[in-house]
């Protein structure tokens, strides 16, 4: 019985616990990143507000004065650039999660096989 709780076995159990947590964290992060790629977050606001945020609050204007076409195109291009950035970030995050799972799994398996009597 004393052999089961040696310093060496405690070390193996501790490494198994840590690598198991790393693997589970990688799985959770990977699922979250995959969902961000498949279903990106989009604000649920009218298109006028995304192009012209000054009209979000109630104003005293009776009529809506649309911004010039150049301004709308500029804001649309900025939004597309931001969307591409967040898609790239989600893809990098997914790859990091996969790498974490690939690295932690062999460490876990090796140490778990060593701790078994």
Phi and psi restraints in degrees (range 20) as a CNS / XPLOR table:
assign (resid 1 and name C) (resid 2 and name N)
       (resid 2 and name CA) (resid 2 and name C) 1.0 -66.4 20.0 2
assign (resid 2 and name N) (resid 2 and name CA)
       (resid 2 and name C) (resid 3 and name N) 1.0 -26.9 20.0 2
assign (resid 2 and name C) (resid 3 and name N)
       (resid 3 and name CA) (resid 3 and name C) 1.0 -65.5 20.0 2
assign (resid 3 and name N) (resid 3 and name CA)
       (resid 3 and name C) (resid 4 and name N) 1.0 -34.7 20.0 2
assign (resid 3 and name C) (resid 4 and name N)
       (resid 4 and name CA) (resid 4 and name C) 1.0 -66.7 20.0 2
assign (resid 4 and name N) (resid 4 and name CA)
       (resid 4 and name C) (resid 5 and name N) 1.0 -28.9 20.0 2
assign (resid 4 and name C) (resid 5 and name N)
       (resid 5 and name CA) (resid 5 and name C) 1.0 -110.3 20.0 2
assign (resid 5 and name N) (resid 5 and name CA)
       (resid 5 and name C) (resid 6 and name N) 1.0 37.6 20.0 2
assign (resid 5 and name C) (resid 6 and name N)
       (resid 6 and name CA) (resid 6 and name C) 1.0 -75.2 20.0 2
assign (resid 6 and name N) (resid 6 and name CA)
       (resid 6 and name C) (resid 7 and name N) 1.0 166.9 20.0 2
assign (resid 6 and name C) (resid 7 and name N)
       (resid 7 and name CA) (resid 7 and name C) 1.0 -60.5 20.0 2
assign (resid 7 and name N) (resid 7 and name CA)
       (resid 7 and name C) (resid 8 and name N) 1.0 -38.8 20.0 2
assign (resid 7 and name C) (resid 8 and name N)
       (resid 8 and name CA) (resid 8 and name C) 1.0 -62.7 20.0 2
assign (resid 8 and name N) (resid 8 and name CA)
       (resid 8 and name C) (resid 9 and name N) 1.0 -45.9 20.0 2
assign (resid 8 and name C) (resid 9 and name N)
       (resid 9 and name CA) (resid 9 and name C) 1.0 -68.3 20.0 2
assign (resid 9 and name N) (resid 9 and name CA)
       (resid 9 and name C) (resid 10 and name N) 1.0 -36.8 20.0 2
assign (resid 9 and name C) (resid 10 and name N)
       (resid 10 and name CA) (resid 10 and name C) 1.0 -62.7 20.0 2
assign (resid 10 and name N) (resid 10 and name CA)
       (resid 10 and name C) (resid 11 and name N) 1.0 -38.7 20.0 2
assign (resid 10 and name C) (resid 11 and name N)
       (resid 11 and name CA) (resid 11 and name C) 1.0 -62.0 20.0 2
assign (resid 11 and name N) (resid 11 and name CA)
       (resid 11 and name C) (resid 12 and name N) 1.0 -45.8 20.0 2
assign (resid 11 and name C) (resid 12 and name N)
       (resid 12 and name CA) (resid 12 and name C) 1.0 -62.0 20.0 2
assign (resid 12 and name N) (resid 12 and name CA)
       (resid 12 and name C) (resid 13 and name N) 1.0 -42.2 20.0 2
assign (resid 12 and name C) (resid 13 and name N)
       (resid 13 and name CA) (resid 13 and name C) 1.0 -63.0 20.0 2
assign (resid 13 and name N) (resid 13 and name CA)
       (resid 13 and name C) (resid 14 and name N) 1.0 -41.5 20.0 2
assign (resid 13 and name C) (resid 14 and name N)
       (resid 14 and name CA) (resid 14 and name C) 1.0 -65.1 20.0 2
assign (resid 14 and name N) (resid 14 and name CA)
       (resid 14 and name C) (resid 15 and name N) 1.0 -43.3 20.0 2
assign (resid 14 and name C) (resid 15 and name N)
       (resid 15 and name CA) (resid 15 and name C) 1.0 -64.4 20.0 2
assign (resid 15 and name N) (resid 15 and name CA)
       (resid 15 and name C) (resid 16 and name N) 1.0 -39.7 20.0 2
assign (resid 15 and name C) (resid 16 and name N)
       (resid 16 and name CA) (resid 16 and name C) 1.0 -61.2 20.0 2
assign (resid 16 and name N) (resid 16 and name CA)
       (resid 16 and name C) (resid 17 and name N) 1.0 -43.1 20.0 2
assign (resid 16 and name C) (resid 17 and name N)
       (resid 17 and name CA) (resid 17 and name C) 1.0 -63.2 20.0 2
assign (resid 17 and name N) (resid 17 and name CA)
       (resid 17 and name C) (resid 18 and name N) 1.0 -46.9 20.0 2
assign (resid 17 and name C) (resid 18 and name N)
       (resid 18 and name CA) (resid 18 and name C) 1.0 -64.9 20.0 2
assign (resid 18 and name N) (resid 18 and name CA)
       (resid 18 and name C) (resid 19 and name N) 1.0 -45.3 20.0 2
assign (resid 18 and name C) (resid 19 and name N)
       (resid 19 and name CA) (resid 19 and name C) 1.0 -68.5 20.0 2
assign (resid 19 and name N) (resid 19 and name CA)
       (resid 19 and name C) (resid 20 and name N) 1.0 -31.3 20.0 2
assign (resid 19 and name C) (resid 20 and name N)
       (resid 20 and name CA) (resid 20 and name C) 1.0 -65.4 20.0 2
assign (resid 20 and name N) (resid 20 and name CA)
       (resid 20 and name C) (resid 21 and name N) 1.0 -42.0 20.0 2
assign (resid 20 and name C) (resid 21 and name N)
       (resid 21 and name CA) (resid 21 and name C) 1.0 -62.7 20.0 2
assign (resid 21 and name N) (resid 21 and name CA)
       (resid 21 and name C) (resid 22 and name N) 1.0 -41.2 20.0 2
assign (resid 21 and name C) (resid 22 and name N)
       (resid 22 and name CA) (resid 22 and name C) 1.0 -62.7 20.0 2
assign (resid 22 and name N) (resid 22 and name CA)
       (resid 22 and name C) (resid 23 and name N) 1.0 -42.3 20.0 2
assign (resid 22 and name C) (resid 23 and name N)
       (resid 23 and name CA) (resid 23 and name C) 1.0 -64.5 20.0 2
assign (resid 23 and name N) (resid 23 and name CA)
       (resid 23 and name C) (resid 24 and name N) 1.0 -46.0 20.0 2
assign (resid 23 and name C) (resid 24 and name N)
       (resid 24 and name CA) (resid 24 and name C) 1.0 -64.2 20.0 2
assign (resid 24 and name N) (resid 24 and name CA)
       (resid 24 and name C) (resid 25 and name N) 1.0 -40.1 20.0 2
assign (resid 24 and name C) (resid 25 and name N)
       (resid 25 and name CA) (resid 25 and name C) 1.0 -62.6 20.0 2
assign (resid 25 and name N) (resid 25 and name CA)
       (resid 25 and name C) (resid 26 and name N) 1.0 -38.4 20.0 2
assign (resid 25 and name C) (resid 26 and name N)
       (resid 26 and name CA) (resid 26 and name C) 1.0 -65.0 20.0 2
assign (resid 26 and name N) (resid 26 and name CA)
       (resid 26 and name C) (resid 27 and name N) 1.0 -38.9 20.0 2
assign (resid 26 and name C) (resid 27 and name N)
       (resid 27 and name CA) (resid 27 and name C) 1.0 -64.8 20.0 2
assign (resid 27 and name N) (resid 27 and name CA)
       (resid 27 and name C) (resid 28 and name N) 1.0 -46.0 20.0 2
assign (resid 27 and name C) (resid 28 and name N)
       (resid 28 and name CA) (resid 28 and name C) 1.0 -63.6 20.0 2
assign (resid 28 and name N) (resid 28 and name CA)
       (resid 28 and name C) (resid 29 and name N) 1.0 -45.3 20.0 2
assign (resid 28 and name C) (resid 29 and name N)
       (resid 29 and name CA) (resid 29 and name C) 1.0 -65.3 20.0 2
assign (resid 29 and name N) (resid 29 and name CA)
       (resid 29 and name C) (resid 30 and name N) 1.0 -37.2 20.0 2
assign (resid 29 and name C) (resid 30 and name N)
       (resid 30 and name CA) (resid 30 and name C) 1.0 -65.1 20.0 2
assign (resid 30 and name N) (resid 30 and name CA)
       (resid 30 and name C) (resid 31 and name N) 1.0 -41.7 20.0 2
assign (resid 30 and name C) (resid 31 and name N)
       (resid 31 and name CA) (resid 31 and name C) 1.0 -63.8 20.0 2
assign (resid 31 and name N) (resid 31 and name CA)
       (resid 31 and name C) (resid 32 and name N) 1.0 -43.0 20.0 2
assign (resid 31 and name C) (resid 32 and name N)
       (resid 32 and name CA) (resid 32 and name C) 1.0 -62.6 20.0 2
assign (resid 32 and name N) (resid 32 and name CA)
       (resid 32 and name C) (resid 33 and name N) 1.0 -43.7 20.0 2
assign (resid 32 and name C) (resid 33 and name N)
       (resid 33 and name CA) (resid 33 and name C) 1.0 -66.2 20.0 2
assign (resid 33 and name N) (resid 33 and name CA)
       (resid 33 and name C) (resid 34 and name N) 1.0 -40.1 20.0 2
assign (resid 33 and name C) (resid 34 and name N)
       (resid 34 and name CA) (resid 34 and name C) 1.0 -63.6 20.0 2
assign (resid 34 and name N) (resid 34 and name CA)
       (resid 34 and name C) (resid 35 and name N) 1.0 -38.4 20.0 2
assign (resid 34 and name C) (resid 35 and name N)
       (resid 35 and name CA) (resid 35 and name C) 1.0 -67.8 20.0 2
assign (resid 35 and name N) (resid 35 and name CA)
       (resid 35 and name C) (resid 36 and name N) 1.0 -35.1 20.0 2
assign (resid 35 and name C) (resid 36 and name N)
       (resid 36 and name CA) (resid 36 and name C) 1.0 -66.5 20.0 2
assign (resid 36 and name N) (resid 36 and name CA)
       (resid 36 and name C) (resid 37 and name N) 1.0 -33.2 20.0 2
assign (resid 36 and name C) (resid 37 and name N)
       (resid 37 and name CA) (resid 37 and name C) 1.0 -73.3 20.0 2
assign (resid 37 and name N) (resid 37 and name CA)
       (resid 37 and name C) (resid 38 and name N) 1.0 -44.9 20.0 2
assign (resid 37 and name C) (resid 38 and name N)
       (resid 38 and name CA) (resid 38 and name C) 1.0 -73.2 20.0 2
assign (resid 38 and name N) (resid 38 and name CA)
       (resid 38 and name C) (resid 39 and name N) 1.0 -42.0 20.0 2
assign (resid 38 and name C) (resid 39 and name N)
       (resid 39 and name CA) (resid 39 and name C) 1.0 -129.4 20.0 2
assign (resid 39 and name N) (resid 39 and name CA)
       (resid 39 and name C) (resid 40 and name N) 1.0 79.4 20.0 2
assign (resid 39 and name C) (resid 40 and name N)
       (resid 40 and name CA) (resid 40 and name C) 1.0 -66.5 20.0 2
assign (resid 40 and name N) (resid 40 and name CA)
       (resid 40 and name C) (resid 41 and name N) 1.0 150.2 20.0 2
assign (resid 40 and name C) (resid 41 and name N)
       (resid 41 and name CA) (resid 41 and name C) 1.0 -72.4 20.0 2
assign (resid 41 and name N) (resid 41 and name CA)
       (resid 41 and name C) (resid 42 and name N) 1.0 128.1 20.0 2
assign (resid 41 and name C) (resid 42 and name N)
       (resid 42 and name CA) (resid 42 and name C) 1.0 -126.7 20.0 2
assign (resid 42 and name N) (resid 42 and name CA)
       (resid 42 and name C) (resid 43 and name N) 1.0 136.6 20.0 2
assign (resid 42 and name C) (resid 43 and name N)
       (resid 43 and name CA) (resid 43 and name C) 1.0 -67.5 20.0 2
assign (resid 43 and name N) (resid 43 and name CA)
       (resid 43 and name C) (resid 44 and name N) 1.0 141.1 20.0 2
assign (resid 43 and name C) (resid 44 and name N)
       (resid 44 and name CA) (resid 44 and name C) 1.0 -97.5 20.0 2
assign (resid 44 and name N) (resid 44 and name CA)
       (resid 44 and name C) (resid 45 and name N) 1.0 67.9 20.0 2
assign (resid 44 and name C) (resid 45 and name N)
       (resid 45 and name CA) (resid 45 and name C) 1.0 -129.2 20.0 2
assign (resid 45 and name N) (resid 45 and name CA)
       (resid 45 and name C) (resid 46 and name N) 1.0 155.6 20.0 2
assign (resid 45 and name C) (resid 46 and name N)
       (resid 46 and name CA) (resid 46 and name C) 1.0 -59.7 20.0 2
assign (resid 46 and name N) (resid 46 and name CA)
       (resid 46 and name C) (resid 47 and name N) 1.0 149.4 20.0 2
assign (resid 46 and name C) (resid 47 and name N)
       (resid 47 and name CA) (resid 47 and name C) 1.0 -61.2 20.0 2
assign (resid 47 and name N) (resid 47 and name CA)
       (resid 47 and name C) (resid 48 and name N) 1.0 -31.6 20.0 2
assign (resid 47 and name C) (resid 48 and name N)
       (resid 48 and name CA) (resid 48 and name C) 1.0 -62.6 20.0 2
assign (resid 48 and name N) (resid 48 and name CA)
       (resid 48 and name C) (resid 49 and name N) 1.0 -38.3 20.0 2
assign (resid 48 and name C) (resid 49 and name N)
       (resid 49 and name CA) (resid 49 and name C) 1.0 -71.1 20.0 2
assign (resid 49 and name N) (resid 49 and name CA)
       (resid 49 and name C) (resid 50 and name N) 1.0 -32.1 20.0 2
assign (resid 49 and name C) (resid 50 and name N)
       (resid 50 and name CA) (resid 50 and name C) 1.0 -73.4 20.0 2
assign (resid 50 and name N) (resid 50 and name CA)
       (resid 50 and name C) (resid 51 and name N) 1.0 -31.1 20.0 2
assign (resid 50 and name C) (resid 51 and name N)
       (resid 51 and name CA) (resid 51 and name C) 1.0 -86.3 20.0 2
assign (resid 51 and name N) (resid 51 and name CA)
       (resid 51 and name C) (resid 52 and name N) 1.0 -29.1 20.0 2
assign (resid 51 and name C) (resid 52 and name N)
       (resid 52 and name CA) (resid 52 and name C) 1.0 -139.1 20.0 2
assign (resid 52 and name N) (resid 52 and name CA)
       (resid 52 and name C) (resid 53 and name N) 1.0 78.9 20.0 2
assign (resid 52 and name C) (resid 53 and name N)
       (resid 53 and name CA) (resid 53 and name C) 1.0 -64.0 20.0 2
assign (resid 53 and name N) (resid 53 and name CA)
       (resid 53 and name C) (resid 54 and name N) 1.0 -14.5 20.0 2
assign (resid 53 and name C) (resid 54 and name N)
       (resid 54 and name CA) (resid 54 and name C) 1.0 -64.0 20.0 2
assign (resid 54 and name N) (resid 54 and name CA)
       (resid 54 and name C) (resid 55 and name N) 1.0 -20.2 20.0 2
assign (resid 54 and name C) (resid 55 and name N)
       (resid 55 and name CA) (resid 55 and name C) 1.0 -90.6 20.0 2
assign (resid 55 and name N) (resid 55 and name CA)
       (resid 55 and name C) (resid 56 and name N) 1.0 7.4 20.0 2
assign (resid 55 and name C) (resid 56 and name N)
       (resid 56 and name CA) (resid 56 and name C) 1.0 -67.4 20.0 2
assign (resid 56 and name N) (resid 56 and name CA)
       (resid 56 and name C) (resid 57 and name N) 1.0 -42.3 20.0 2
assign (resid 56 and name C) (resid 57 and name N)
       (resid 57 and name CA) (resid 57 and name C) 1.0 -85.6 20.0 2
assign (resid 57 and name N) (resid 57 and name CA)
       (resid 57 and name C) (resid 58 and name N) 1.0 158.0 20.0 2
assign (resid 57 and name C) (resid 58 and name N)
       (resid 58 and name CA) (resid 58 and name C) 1.0 -66.5 20.0 2
assign (resid 58 and name N) (resid 58 and name CA)
       (resid 58 and name C) (resid 59 and name N) 1.0 132.2 20.0 2
assign (resid 58 and name C) (resid 59 and name N)
       (resid 59 and name CA) (resid 59 and name C) 1.0 -122.1 20.0 2
assign (resid 59 and name N) (resid 59 and name CA)
       (resid 59 and name C) (resid 60 and name N) 1.0 173.0 20.0 2
assign (resid 59 and name C) (resid 60 and name N)
       (resid 60 and name CA) (resid 60 and name C) 1.0 -86.5 20.0 2
assign (resid 60 and name N) (resid 60 and name CA)
       (resid 60 and name C) (resid 61 and name N) 1.0 -3.9 20.0 2
assign (resid 60 and name C) (resid 61 and name N)
       (resid 61 and name CA) (resid 61 and name C) 1.0 -72.2 20.0 2
assign (resid 61 and name N) (resid 61 and name CA)
       (resid 61 and name C) (resid 62 and name N) 1.0 133.2 20.0 2
assign (resid 61 and name C) (resid 62 and name N)
       (resid 62 and name CA) (resid 62 and name C) 1.0 -83.2 20.0 2
assign (resid 62 and name N) (resid 62 and name CA)
       (resid 62 and name C) (resid 63 and name N) 1.0 -30.7 20.0 2
assign (resid 62 and name C) (resid 63 and name N)
       (resid 63 and name CA) (resid 63 and name C) 1.0 -114.7 20.0 2
assign (resid 63 and name N) (resid 63 and name CA)
       (resid 63 and name C) (resid 64 and name N) 1.0 154.5 20.0 2
assign (resid 63 and name C) (resid 64 and name N)
       (resid 64 and name CA) (resid 64 and name C) 1.0 -92.6 20.0 2
assign (resid 64 and name N) (resid 64 and name CA)
       (resid 64 and name C) (resid 65 and name N) 1.0 124.5 20.0 2
assign (resid 64 and name C) (resid 65 and name N)
       (resid 65 and name CA) (resid 65 and name C) 1.0 -104.4 20.0 2
assign (resid 65 and name N) (resid 65 and name CA)
       (resid 65 and name C) (resid 66 and name N) 1.0 102.4 20.0 2
assign (resid 65 and name C) (resid 66 and name N)
       (resid 66 and name CA) (resid 66 and name C) 1.0 -67.7 20.0 2
assign (resid 66 and name N) (resid 66 and name CA)
       (resid 66 and name C) (resid 67 and name N) 1.0 150.5 20.0 2
assign (resid 66 and name C) (resid 67 and name N)
       (resid 67 and name CA) (resid 67 and name C) 1.0 -71.4 20.0 2
assign (resid 67 and name N) (resid 67 and name CA)
       (resid 67 and name C) (resid 68 and name N) 1.0 163.6 20.0 2
assign (resid 67 and name C) (resid 68 and name N)
       (resid 68 and name CA) (resid 68 and name C) 1.0 -64.2 20.0 2
assign (resid 68 and name N) (resid 68 and name CA)
       (resid 68 and name C) (resid 69 and name N) 1.0 155.6 20.0 2
assign (resid 68 and name C) (resid 69 and name N)
       (resid 69 and name CA) (resid 69 and name C) 1.0 -60.1 20.0 2
assign (resid 69 and name N) (resid 69 and name CA)
       (resid 69 and name C) (resid 70 and name N) 1.0 -37.5 20.0 2
assign (resid 69 and name C) (resid 70 and name N)
       (resid 70 and name CA) (resid 70 and name C) 1.0 -61.6 20.0 2
assign (resid 70 and name N) (resid 70 and name CA)
       (resid 70 and name C) (resid 71 and name N) 1.0 -40.9 20.0 2
assign (resid 70 and name C) (resid 71 and name N)
       (resid 71 and name CA) (resid 71 and name C) 1.0 -65.0 20.0 2
assign (resid 71 and name N) (resid 71 and name CA)
       (resid 71 and name C) (resid 72 and name N) 1.0 -42.3 20.0 2
assign (resid 71 and name C) (resid 72 and name N)
       (resid 72 and name CA) (resid 72 and name C) 1.0 -63.0 20.0 2
assign (resid 72 and name N) (resid 72 and name CA)
       (resid 72 and name C) (resid 73 and name N) 1.0 -41.9 20.0 2
assign (resid 72 and name C) (resid 73 and name N)
       (resid 73 and name CA) (resid 73 and name C) 1.0 -65.0 20.0 2
assign (resid 73 and name N) (resid 73 and name CA)
       (resid 73 and name C) (resid 74 and name N) 1.0 -39.5 20.0 2
assign (resid 73 and name C) (resid 74 and name N)
       (resid 74 and name CA) (resid 74 and name C) 1.0 -63.1 20.0 2
assign (resid 74 and name N) (resid 74 and name CA)
       (resid 74 and name C) (resid 75 and name N) 1.0 -45.4 20.0 2
assign (resid 74 and name C) (resid 75 and name N)
       (resid 75 and name CA) (resid 75 and name C) 1.0 -67.9 20.0 2
assign (resid 75 and name N) (resid 75 and name CA)
       (resid 75 and name C) (resid 76 and name N) 1.0 -35.8 20.0 2
assign (resid 75 and name C) (resid 76 and name N)
       (resid 76 and name CA) (resid 76 and name C) 1.0 -65.6 20.0 2
assign (resid 76 and name N) (resid 76 and name CA)
       (resid 76 and name C) (resid 77 and name N) 1.0 -40.7 20.0 2
assign (resid 76 and name C) (resid 77 and name N)
       (resid 77 and name CA) (resid 77 and name C) 1.0 -64.5 20.0 2
assign (resid 77 and name N) (resid 77 and name CA)
       (resid 77 and name C) (resid 78 and name N) 1.0 -39.9 20.0 2
assign (resid 77 and name C) (resid 78 and name N)
       (resid 78 and name CA) (resid 78 and name C) 1.0 -63.6 20.0 2
assign (resid 78 and name N) (resid 78 and name CA)
       (resid 78 and name C) (resid 79 and name N) 1.0 -40.7 20.0 2
assign (resid 78 and name C) (resid 79 and name N)
       (resid 79 and name CA) (resid 79 and name C) 1.0 -65.9 20.0 2
assign (resid 79 and name N) (resid 79 and name CA)
       (resid 79 and name C) (resid 80 and name N) 1.0 -40.3 20.0 2
assign (resid 79 and name C) (resid 80 and name N)
       (resid 80 and name CA) (resid 80 and name C) 1.0 -64.5 20.0 2
assign (resid 80 and name N) (resid 80 and name CA)
       (resid 80 and name C) (resid 81 and name N) 1.0 -39.3 20.0 2
assign (resid 80 and name C) (resid 81 and name N)
       (resid 81 and name CA) (resid 81 and name C) 1.0 -64.4 20.0 2
assign (resid 81 and name N) (resid 81 and name CA)
       (resid 81 and name C) (resid 82 and name N) 1.0 -41.5 20.0 2
assign (resid 81 and name C) (resid 82 and name N)
       (resid 82 and name CA) (resid 82 and name C) 1.0 -64.2 20.0 2
assign (resid 82 and name N) (resid 82 and name CA)
       (resid 82 and name C) (resid 83 and name N) 1.0 -41.8 20.0 2
assign (resid 82 and name C) (resid 83 and name N)
       (resid 83 and name CA) (resid 83 and name C) 1.0 -62.0 20.0 2
assign (resid 83 and name N) (resid 83 and name CA)
       (resid 83 and name C) (resid 84 and name N) 1.0 -42.0 20.0 2
assign (resid 83 and name C) (resid 84 and name N)
       (resid 84 and name CA) (resid 84 and name C) 1.0 -63.9 20.0 2
assign (resid 84 and name N) (resid 84 and name CA)
       (resid 84 and name C) (resid 85 and name N) 1.0 -38.7 20.0 2
assign (resid 84 and name C) (resid 85 and name N)
       (resid 85 and name CA) (resid 85 and name C) 1.0 -62.0 20.0 2
assign (resid 85 and name N) (resid 85 and name CA)
       (resid 85 and name C) (resid 86 and name N) 1.0 -46.7 20.0 2
assign (resid 85 and name C) (resid 86 and name N)
       (resid 86 and name CA) (resid 86 and name C) 1.0 -69.2 20.0 2
assign (resid 86 and name N) (resid 86 and name CA)
       (resid 86 and name C) (resid 87 and name N) 1.0 -32.6 20.0 2
assign (resid 86 and name C) (resid 87 and name N)
       (resid 87 and name CA) (resid 87 and name C) 1.0 -65.9 20.0 2
assign (resid 87 and name N) (resid 87 and name CA)
       (resid 87 and name C) (resid 88 and name N) 1.0 -41.7 20.0 2
assign (resid 87 and name C) (resid 88 and name N)
       (resid 88 and name CA) (resid 88 and name C) 1.0 -63.9 20.0 2
assign (resid 88 and name N) (resid 88 and name CA)
       (resid 88 and name C) (resid 89 and name N) 1.0 -39.7 20.0 2
assign (resid 88 and name C) (resid 89 and name N)
       (resid 89 and name CA) (resid 89 and name C) 1.0 -63.3 20.0 2
assign (resid 89 and name N) (resid 89 and name CA)
       (resid 89 and name C) (resid 90 and name N) 1.0 -41.9 20.0 2
assign (resid 89 and name C) (resid 90 and name N)
       (resid 90 and name CA) (resid 90 and name C) 1.0 -64.8 20.0 2
assign (resid 90 and name N) (resid 90 and name CA)
       (resid 90 and name C) (resid 91 and name N) 1.0 -38.6 20.0 2
assign (resid 90 and name C) (resid 91 and name N)
       (resid 91 and name CA) (resid 91 and name C) 1.0 -67.1 20.0 2
assign (resid 91 and name N) (resid 91 and name CA)
       (resid 91 and name C) (resid 92 and name N) 1.0 -42.3 20.0 2
assign (resid 91 and name C) (resid 92 and name N)
       (resid 92 and name CA) (resid 92 and name C) 1.0 -64.2 20.0 2
assign (resid 92 and name N) (resid 92 and name CA)
       (resid 92 and name C) (resid 93 and name N) 1.0 -38.5 20.0 2
assign (resid 92 and name C) (resid 93 and name N)
       (resid 93 and name CA) (resid 93 and name C) 1.0 -64.6 20.0 2
assign (resid 93 and name N) (resid 93 and name CA)
       (resid 93 and name C) (resid 94 and name N) 1.0 -39.4 20.0 2
assign (resid 93 and name C) (resid 94 and name N)
       (resid 94 and name CA) (resid 94 and name C) 1.0 -63.7 20.0 2
assign (resid 94 and name N) (resid 94 and name CA)
       (resid 94 and name C) (resid 95 and name N) 1.0 -43.5 20.0 2
assign (resid 94 and name C) (resid 95 and name N)
       (resid 95 and name CA) (resid 95 and name C) 1.0 -64.4 20.0 2
assign (resid 95 and name N) (resid 95 and name CA)
       (resid 95 and name C) (resid 96 and name N) 1.0 -37.5 20.0 2
assign (resid 95 and name C) (resid 96 and name N)
       (resid 96 and name CA) (resid 96 and name C) 1.0 -63.6 20.0 2
assign (resid 96 and name N) (resid 96 and name CA)
       (resid 96 and name C) (resid 97 and name N) 1.0 -39.5 20.0 2
assign (resid 96 and name C) (resid 97 and name N)
       (resid 97 and name CA) (resid 97 and name C) 1.0 -66.5 20.0 2
assign (resid 97 and name N) (resid 97 and name CA)
       (resid 97 and name C) (resid 98 and name N) 1.0 -41.8 20.0 2
assign (resid 97 and name C) (resid 98 and name N)
       (resid 98 and name CA) (resid 98 and name C) 1.0 -64.3 20.0 2
assign (resid 98 and name N) (resid 98 and name CA)
       (resid 98 and name C) (resid 99 and name N) 1.0 -41.6 20.0 2
assign (resid 98 and name C) (resid 99 and name N)
       (resid 99 and name CA) (resid 99 and name C) 1.0 -62.2 20.0 2
assign (resid 99 and name N) (resid 99 and name CA)
       (resid 99 and name C) (resid 100 and name N) 1.0 -40.3 20.0 2
assign (resid 99 and name C) (resid 100 and name N)
       (resid 100 and name CA) (resid 100 and name C) 1.0 -61.9 20.0 2
assign (resid 100 and name N) (resid 100 and name CA)
       (resid 100 and name C) (resid 101 and name N) 1.0 -41.5 20.0 2
assign (resid 100 and name C) (resid 101 and name N)
       (resid 101 and name CA) (resid 101 and name C) 1.0 -68.1 20.0 2
assign (resid 101 and name N) (resid 101 and name CA)
       (resid 101 and name C) (resid 102 and name N) 1.0 -41.1 20.0 2
assign (resid 101 and name C) (resid 102 and name N)
       (resid 102 and name CA) (resid 102 and name C) 1.0 -65.3 20.0 2
assign (resid 102 and name N) (resid 102 and name CA)
       (resid 102 and name C) (resid 103 and name N) 1.0 -37.9 20.0 2
assign (resid 102 and name C) (resid 103 and name N)
       (resid 103 and name CA) (resid 103 and name C) 1.0 -76.0 20.0 2
assign (resid 103 and name N) (resid 103 and name CA)
       (resid 103 and name C) (resid 104 and name N) 1.0 -40.5 20.0 2
assign (resid 103 and name C) (resid 104 and name N)
       (resid 104 and name CA) (resid 104 and name C) 1.0 -76.7 20.0 2
assign (resid 104 and name N) (resid 104 and name CA)
       (resid 104 and name C) (resid 105 and name N) 1.0 -29.2 20.0 2
assign (resid 104 and name C) (resid 105 and name N)
       (resid 105 and name CA) (resid 105 and name C) 1.0 -62.3 20.0 2
assign (resid 105 and name N) (resid 105 and name CA)
       (resid 105 and name C) (resid 106 and name N) 1.0 -48.6 20.0 2
assign (resid 105 and name C) (resid 106 and name N)
       (resid 106 and name CA) (resid 106 and name C) 1.0 -63.9 20.0 2
assign (resid 106 and name N) (resid 106 and name CA)
       (resid 106 and name C) (resid 107 and name N) 1.0 -36.9 20.0 2
assign (resid 106 and name C) (resid 107 and name N)
       (resid 107 and name CA) (resid 107 and name C) 1.0 -61.3 20.0 2
assign (resid 107 and name N) (resid 107 and name CA)
       (resid 107 and name C) (resid 108 and name N) 1.0 -43.8 20.0 2
assign (resid 107 and name C) (resid 108 and name N)
       (resid 108 and name CA) (resid 108 and name C) 1.0 -62.3 20.0 2
assign (resid 108 and name N) (resid 108 and name CA)
       (resid 108 and name C) (resid 109 and name N) 1.0 -49.5 20.0 2
assign (resid 108 and name C) (resid 109 and name N)
       (resid 109 and name CA) (resid 109 and name C) 1.0 -62.1 20.0 2
assign (resid 109 and name N) (resid 109 and name CA)
       (resid 109 and name C) (resid 110 and name N) 1.0 -42.3 20.0 2
assign (resid 109 and name C) (resid 110 and name N)
       (resid 110 and name CA) (resid 110 and name C) 1.0 -61.8 20.0 2
assign (resid 110 and name N) (resid 110 and name CA)
       (resid 110 and name C) (resid 111 and name N) 1.0 -50.2 20.0 2
assign (resid 110 and name C) (resid 111 and name N)
       (resid 111 and name CA) (resid 111 and name C) 1.0 -69.4 20.0 2
assign (resid 111 and name N) (resid 111 and name CA)
       (resid 111 and name C) (resid 112 and name N) 1.0 -35.1 20.0 2
assign (resid 111 and name C) (resid 112 and name N)
       (resid 112 and name CA) (resid 112 and name C) 1.0 -67.5 20.0 2
assign (resid 112 and name N) (resid 112 and name CA)
       (resid 112 and name C) (resid 113 and name N) 1.0 -37.8 20.0 2
assign (resid 112 and name C) (resid 113 and name N)
       (resid 113 and name CA) (resid 113 and name C) 1.0 -68.3 20.0 2
assign (resid 113 and name N) (resid 113 and name CA)
       (resid 113 and name C) (resid 114 and name N) 1.0 -31.0 20.0 2
assign (resid 113 and name C) (resid 114 and name N)
       (resid 114 and name CA) (resid 114 and name C) 1.0 -73.8 20.0 2
assign (resid 114 and name N) (resid 114 and name CA)
       (resid 114 and name C) (resid 115 and name N) 1.0 -29.4 20.0 2
assign (resid 114 and name C) (resid 115 and name N)
       (resid 115 and name CA) (resid 115 and name C) 1.0 -82.8 20.0 2
assign (resid 115 and name N) (resid 115 and name CA)
       (resid 115 and name C) (resid 116 and name N) 1.0 -22.2 20.0 2
assign (resid 115 and name C) (resid 116 and name N)
       (resid 116 and name CA) (resid 116 and name C) 1.0 -68.6 20.0 2
assign (resid 116 and name N) (resid 116 and name CA)
       (resid 116 and name C) (resid 117 and name N) 1.0 137.7 20.0 2
